[in-house]
Amino acid sequence: VVLHTPSPLSYSFKSAVPRPTGPAHFIHRCFLTTGPKPGAKSAKLQLRTRLAVTLVFGAGLMGVWWYVYSEKQQMAQRQRIEQLKKVALGQGNFCLTDHTGRRRNKRDFLGEWVLLYFGFTHCPDICPEELEKLSAVVAALDKDPALPRVQPLFVTVDPVRDDVAAVGKYVKDFHPRLIGLTGTEEEVKEAGRDYRVYASAGPKDEDGDYIVDHTILIYLVNPDGLFLDYYNRMKSEEQISESIRNHMKSVLSCV
């Protein structure tokens, strides 16, 4: 009997070196295939550093820009106030009688923002419309607690018919804080001249009634008693409110 012993060379490489199996091999392969690439952590760190430096640098530039901008705004506001002091508008100290019979002058309203309108109680349409708009502006500004209160004023240009009782009855139809002012013809004219208000009574009709042609403007006066701005009939409630907000913020930024 001849026994055939296979030669060692007849084994294949695969059978001679069997592939490892089992959990250890699985973990080893996963480590090799899913591990981070060399230098990845370093690249991420560099990227984060660059982003941080960029943000800090950008914030610094924004801070410098805002400081320069604020300084320019405050300087412009101070220059504007100095210019307004030189303007011969609203520089006088009117002395009139309010709708309760109390004597009032301009100094009584220092420290307050004032919206001022000149008109007359017999005006059929324009004056009521403008006073309603003025009242709506004051009411809108009152809703913002961060803003100072605005005092609305109505000054008659027709003192002959607009006595204390007539003005008192008239202002009740508008904002509850509206103060009506009247006086003698000379007192009313003097107040009008301070704001360059034109007023001229037209011819009387058969009933003795007449219309007064006058300047139709709403004046904004700041707490120092300085005229700041005016608004004609073309300005809406929203436009006037926004303008006054900007004036207030500009003045408050200088305090």
Backbone torsions as a table, in degrees:
resi	resn	phi	psi	omega
1	VAL	NA	126.1	179.7
2	VAL	-106.0	119.8	179.6
3	LEU	-90.2	131.7	-179.3
4	HIS	-98.3	114.2	179.7
5	THR	-102.9	117.0	-178.1
6	PRO	-62.7	143.3	179.0
7	SER	-72.9	144.6	177.9
8	PRO	-59.5	-25.8	-179.0
9	LEU	-72.1	-14.7	-178.1
10	SER	-76.9	-13.2	177.5
11	TYR	-74.2	138.0	176.7
12	SER	-77.0	162.0	178.7
13	PHE	-62.2	-38.4	-178.9
14	LYS	-62.0	-40.6	-178.1
15	SER	-78.7	-30.1	-179.5
16	ALA	-73.5	-34.7	179.1
17	VAL	-117.9	83.0	-176.5
18	PRO	-65.0	142.3	179.9
19	ARG	-70.2	132.3	178.9
20	PRO	-66.8	145.2	179.6
21	THR	-131.4	171.2	175.3
22	GLY	107.9	174.7	-176.2
23	PRO	-57.6	-37.8	-177.3
24	ALA	-62.7	-40.4	179.2
25	HIS	-66.4	-39.3	-179.9
26	PHE	-62.7	-44.4	179.5
27	ILE	-64.0	-41.4	-179.4
28	HIS	-61.6	-43.1	-179.1
29	ARG	-67.7	-41.0	179.0
30	CYS	-62.9	-40.4	179.9
31	PHE	-62.3	-38.7	-178.3
32	LEU	-72.8	-31.7	-173.5
33	THR	-94.5	-26.2	-174.3
34	THR	-110.6	-4.2	-178.0
35	GLY	-68.1	155.7	-179.5
36	PRO	-64.4	148.0	178.3
37	LYS	-72.6	152.5	178.8
38	PRO	-60.5	133.5	177.1
39	GLY	84.7	-1.7	-177.6
40	ALA	-65.8	-44.2	179.7
41	LYS	-63.2	-39.4	179.5
42	SER	-64.9	-40.0	179.4
43	ALA	-65.6	-42.0	178.9
44	LYS	-63.7	-40.8	-180.0
45	LEU	-63.7	-41.3	178.3
46	GLN	-64.3	-40.5	179.5
47	LEU	-63.6	-44.3	178.7
48	ARG	-63.9	-38.2	178.7
49	THR	-64.0	-44.1	178.8
50	ARG	-62.3	-42.2	178.9
51	LEU	-62.8	-42.8	-180.0
52	ALA	-62.9	-44.4	179.4
53	VAL	-63.1	-41.3	178.9
54	THR	-62.3	-43.8	-180.0
55	LEU	-64.2	-43.0	179.8
56	VAL	-64.8	-43.2	179.6
57	PHE	-64.3	-43.0	178.8
58	GLY	-63.5	-41.5	179.1
59	ALA	-64.3	-37.2	177.5
60	GLY	-64.3	-43.0	177.6
61	LEU	-62.5	-42.5	178.6
62	MET	-62.8	-39.9	179.1
63	GLY	-63.8	-43.0	178.5
64	VAL	-64.6	-43.7	180.0
65	TRP	-60.8	-44.8	-178.6
66	TRP	-64.7	-38.7	178.8
67	TYR	-63.5	-47.1	179.5
68	VAL	-63.1	-41.7	179.9
69	TYR	-63.0	-44.5	-179.7
70	SER	-63.0	-41.3	178.9
71	GLU	-62.6	-42.0	179.4
72	LYS	-64.8	-41.0	179.4
73	GLN	-63.5	-43.2	-179.5
74	GLN	-66.9	-39.1	178.2
75	MET	-65.3	-41.7	178.9
76	ALA	-63.4	-39.4	179.4
77	GLN	-66.4	-41.4	178.1
78	ARG	-64.0	-39.3	178.1
79	GLN	-66.1	-38.7	179.6
80	ARG	-64.7	-41.0	179.5
81	ILE	-63.9	-41.2	178.2
82	GLU	-64.1	-38.1	177.8
83	GLN	-67.1	-39.8	-179.9
84	LEU	-64.9	-32.7	178.6
85	LYS	-64.6	-26.5	-179.4
86	LYS	-87.9	-12.6	-179.8
87	VAL	-79.8	130.5	-179.2
88	ALA	-83.1	63.9	179.8
89	LEU	-138.7	118.6	-179.3
90	GLY	68.8	25.1	-178.3
91	GLN	-87.0	-14.7	-179.3
92	GLY	-77.2	176.1	178.7
93	ASN	-121.2	85.1	-176.9
94	PHE	-60.7	150.8	176.9
95	CYS	-132.7	108.7	-175.0
96	LEU	-134.4	180.0	178.8
97	THR	-115.1	130.2	-178.6
98	ASP	-82.4	178.4	-172.5
99	HIS	-72.6	-2.4	174.5
100	THR	-103.7	-0.9	-179.2
101	GLY	93.9	3.8	-179.0
102	ARG	-87.9	136.1	177.2
103	ARG	-73.5	134.7	-177.7
104	ARG	-132.4	148.2	171.8
105	ASN	-136.5	175.2	-174.9
106	LYS	-61.4	-34.1	-178.4
107	ARG	-62.6	-24.3	179.0
108	ASP	-63.0	-21.8	-174.8
109	PHE	-107.9	7.4	174.9
110	LEU	-65.4	140.7	-175.7
111	GLY	93.5	-4.0	179.9
112	GLU	-123.3	149.5	169.6
113	TRP	-80.5	134.9	-174.3
114	VAL	-126.6	134.9	168.0
115	LEU	-109.6	121.8	-170.1
116	LEU	-119.4	133.3	178.5
117	TYR	-135.0	135.1	176.1
118	PHE	-103.2	129.0	179.9
119	GLY	-164.0	-159.8	177.4
120	PHE	-150.9	152.2	-170.6
121	THR	-71.1	-21.7	-179.8
122	HIS	-89.6	5.0	179.1
123	CYS	-63.5	126.8	-173.3
124	PRO	-74.5	-31.9	-174.1
125	ASP	-145.9	-48.2	-172.1
126	ILE	-63.1	-49.1	-178.6
127	CYS	-61.1	-46.3	176.9
128	PRO	-60.2	-39.0	179.6
129	GLU	-64.5	-43.8	-178.9
130	GLU	-68.9	-37.1	178.6
131	LEU	-71.2	-32.8	174.6
132	GLU	-66.5	-40.2	177.0
133	LYS	-64.9	-44.7	177.6
134	LEU	-58.4	-44.5	-179.9
135	SER	-63.2	-39.7	179.2
136	ALA	-65.9	-37.0	177.7
137	VAL	-63.8	-47.1	179.9
138	VAL	-61.0	-42.6	179.7
139	ALA	-64.4	-38.8	179.3
140	ALA	-65.8	-42.1	179.7
141	LEU	-69.2	-31.0	178.6
142	ASP	-62.7	-23.4	-177.3
143	LYS	-73.8	-16.0	179.3
144	ASP	-98.7	104.8	-176.7
145	PRO	-66.4	-15.8	-179.4
146	ALA	-79.7	-12.4	-177.5
147	LEU	-99.6	147.7	176.6
148	PRO	-70.8	159.5	-177.9
149	ARG	-74.3	144.8	178.4
150	VAL	-105.2	134.9	177.9
151	GLN	-101.8	114.4	176.9
152	PRO	-84.3	138.7	179.1
153	LEU	-128.8	141.6	174.1
154	PHE	-122.1	123.9	178.6
155	VAL	-115.3	124.7	-179.6
156	THR	-74.5	148.4	172.5
157	VAL	-109.4	9.7	-178.2
158	ASP	-132.0	68.2	-175.2
159	PRO	-66.7	-19.9	-179.8
160	VAL	-61.8	-44.7	-179.1
161	ARG	-97.8	-26.2	-175.3
162	ASP	-94.0	79.3	174.9
163	ASP	-83.2	-174.5	-177.0
164	VAL	-59.2	-44.3	-178.3
165	ALA	-64.4	-43.3	-178.7
166	ALA	-65.1	-43.0	179.6
167	VAL	-67.5	-39.6	178.9
168	GLY	-61.0	-40.7	178.2
169	LYS	-68.4	-36.9	-175.5
170	TYR	-69.2	-45.8	-173.7
171	VAL	-69.9	-15.7	178.9
172	LYS	-64.4	-19.7	-177.7
173	ASP	-82.6	-1.6	-174.7
174	PHE	-124.0	-151.7	-175.8
175	HIS	-60.9	139.4	-177.1
176	PRO	-62.3	-20.9	178.5
177	ARG	-91.4	-2.9	-177.2
178	LEU	-64.1	127.4	177.5
179	ILE	-106.2	125.7	177.3
180	GLY	-95.3	138.6	-177.4
181	LEU	-126.2	137.1	176.8
182	THR	-142.4	-176.6	-179.6
183	GLY	173.1	-163.3	176.3
184	THR	-72.7	167.2	-180.0
185	GLU	-58.7	-41.2	-178.5
186	GLU	-68.5	-40.8	178.9
187	GLU	-62.9	-41.6	179.6
188	VAL	-67.2	-41.6	178.4
189	LYS	-62.7	-40.8	-179.9
190	GLU	-63.5	-42.9	178.0
191	ALA	-62.5	-40.8	178.6
192	GLY	-65.6	-38.9	179.6
193	ARG	-63.3	-35.1	179.5
194	ASP	-58.3	-32.3	-178.8
195	TYR	-110.2	15.4	178.5
196	ARG	54.1	44.8	179.5
197	VAL	-87.5	126.7	174.8
198	TYR	-90.2	134.1	177.2
199	ALA	-148.9	129.7	-179.6
200	SER	-147.3	123.5	179.8
201	ALA	-76.2	135.8	178.6
202	GLY	-83.8	-179.8	179.8
203	PRO	-66.8	150.1	179.7
204	LYS	-81.4	146.3	175.3
205	ASP	-88.3	-171.8	-176.7
206	GLU	-65.3	-21.0	177.9
207	ASP	-93.5	2.4	-179.1
208	GLY	81.8	7.6	179.6
209	ASP	-87.1	155.9	180.0
210	TYR	-154.9	160.7	178.3
211	ILE	-106.9	142.5	177.2
212	VAL	-104.5	117.3	175.2
213	ASP	-80.4	126.9	-174.5
214	HIS	-151.9	166.2	176.1
215	THR	-64.5	133.4	-178.6
216	ILE	-112.6	89.1	-179.6
217	LEU	-143.2	149.4	170.1
218	ILE	-107.1	124.6	-176.6
219	TYR	-101.0	139.6	173.7
220	LEU	-106.2	125.1	-179.1
221	VAL	-120.6	131.8	-177.4
222	ASN	-83.9	174.3	-176.7
223	PRO	-61.2	-18.0	177.0
224	ASP	-86.2	2.5	-179.4
225	GLY	81.6	12.7	-179.1
226	LEU	-93.4	135.4	173.9
227	PHE	-65.5	129.9	-178.4
228	LEU	-112.2	-39.5	-174.2
229	ASP	-161.9	167.9	174.9
230	TYR	-141.0	157.7	-175.6
231	TYR	-135.5	124.1	179.7
232	ASN	-90.3	-173.4	-175.4
233	ARG	-66.1	-23.3	-177.6
234	MET	-74.6	-17.1	-179.3
235	LYS	-80.3	132.1	179.4
236	SER	-84.8	169.0	176.6
237	GLU	-57.7	-43.0	-178.4
238	GLU	-66.1	-41.5	180.0
239	GLN	-64.9	-42.3	179.8
240	ILE	-66.2	-44.0	-179.8
241	SER	-60.3	-44.2	-179.3
242	GLU	-65.9	-39.2	178.6
243	SER	-62.7	-44.4	-179.2
244	ILE	-66.2	-40.5	176.6
245	ARG	-56.7	-45.9	-179.1
246	ASN	-63.9	-40.5	177.7
247	HIS	-62.7	-43.5	-178.7
248	MET	-63.7	-46.7	-179.1
249	LYS	-63.1	-37.3	179.6
250	SER	-65.8	-42.0	178.9
251	VAL	-69.6	-42.3	-178.7
252	LEU	-65.1	-30.9	-179.8
253	SER	-68.7	-19.2	-179.5
254	CYS	-91.1	-9.0	-176.9
255	VAL	-78.1	NA	NA
